[in-house]
Amino acid sequence: MTVYSLAVWHVRPGLEGEFVTAWDELFEWSVETGHEWSGTLLRDRADGSRFVSFGPWPSSDAVESWRTSPGYAARIDRLRELLERVEEPGVYDVVLRVS
């Protein structure tokens, strides 16, 4: 069953460009290591230092495998260096879809 990961990132002012680069590097590494992930990074228009990332996963086990794989922690640590704070990332189930 498809699940979604989501995180809200609050980047230190002036480091937004570095954050986007580091987030993209995390995504590229994920693809290179075979994790089935596609993600979206949004930037808040009202607060340019606030970003939201989300993406679908084939299962919660796939998310856990990604988060515990070698190399993940180093890339997340790089992101955290650029942050004021991050709202704890979560895994979410779809309960309703409209179009």
C-alpha positions in Angstrom: 0.0 0.0 0.0 1.4 3.4 -1.0 2.3 5.7 1.9 3.7 9.2 1.9 6.6 10.7 3.8 6.4 14.4 4.8 8.6 16.8 6.6 8.5 20.6 7.4 11.9 22.2 7.3 12.8 25.6 8.8 16.0 26.7 7.2 18.4 29.3 8.8 18.0 32.6 6.8 20.5 32.9 4.0 21.1 29.1 3.7 18.0 28.4 1.6 20.0 27.7 -1.6 22.4 25.4 0.2 19.4 23.5 1.7 17.8 23.0 -1.7 21.2 21.7 -3.0 21.6 19.3 0.0 18.0 18.1 -0.4 18.6 17.4 -4.1 21.8 15.5 -3.2 19.8 13.4 -0.7 17.3 12.6 -3.5 20.0 11.8 -6.1 21.7 9.5 -3.6 18.4 7.8 -2.8 17.9 7.1 -6.5 21.5 5.9 -7.0 21.1 3.4 -4.1 17.9 1.9 -5.5 15.3 3.4 -3.2 11.9 3.8 -4.9 11.4 7.4 -4.1 10.1 10.4 -5.9 9.8 13.6 -3.9 8.6 17.1 -4.1 10.2 20.1 -2.2 7.9 23.1 -1.8 9.0 26.6 -0.5 6.5 28.7 1.4 5.9 32.0 -0.5 5.1 33.8 2.8 8.2 32.5 4.6 11.0 31.7 2.2 12.9 29.8 4.9 10.1 27.3 5.4 10.1 24.2 3.1 7.8 21.2 2.9 9.0 17.9 1.4 6.7 14.9 0.6 6.6 11.9 -1.6 5.0 8.6 -2.2 6.6 5.3 -1.2 5.5 1.7 -2.0 5.3 0.8 1.7 6.3 2.0 5.2 8.9 -0.8 5.1 10.5 1.0 2.1 10.7 4.3 4.1 12.3 2.5 7.1 14.8 0.7 4.8 15.7 4.1 3.3 16.1 5.8 6.7 18.3 3.0 8.1 20.5 2.5 5.0 24.2 3.4 5.1 24.7 7.0 4.0 21.3 8.3 5.0 22.3 9.7 8.4 25.2 11.6 6.9 23.0 13.3 4.4 20.3 14.1 6.9 23.0 15.5 9.2 24.1 17.8 6.4 20.5 19.1 6.0 20.2 19.5 9.8 23.3 21.8 9.8 21.3 24.2 7.7 18.2 24.2 9.9 16.7 26.2 12.7 14.4 23.2 13.2 12.6 20.5 11.5 9.1 19.2 12.4 9.6 15.5 12.9 9.2 13.7 9.6 6.3 11.3 9.4 4.8 8.6 7.3 1.2 9.0 6.3 -1.6 6.9 4.8 -4.0 8.2 2.2 -7.5 8.4 3.6 -9.2 10.4 0.8 -8.2 11.4 -2.7 -10.2 13.9 -4.8 -9.7 15.2 -8.3 
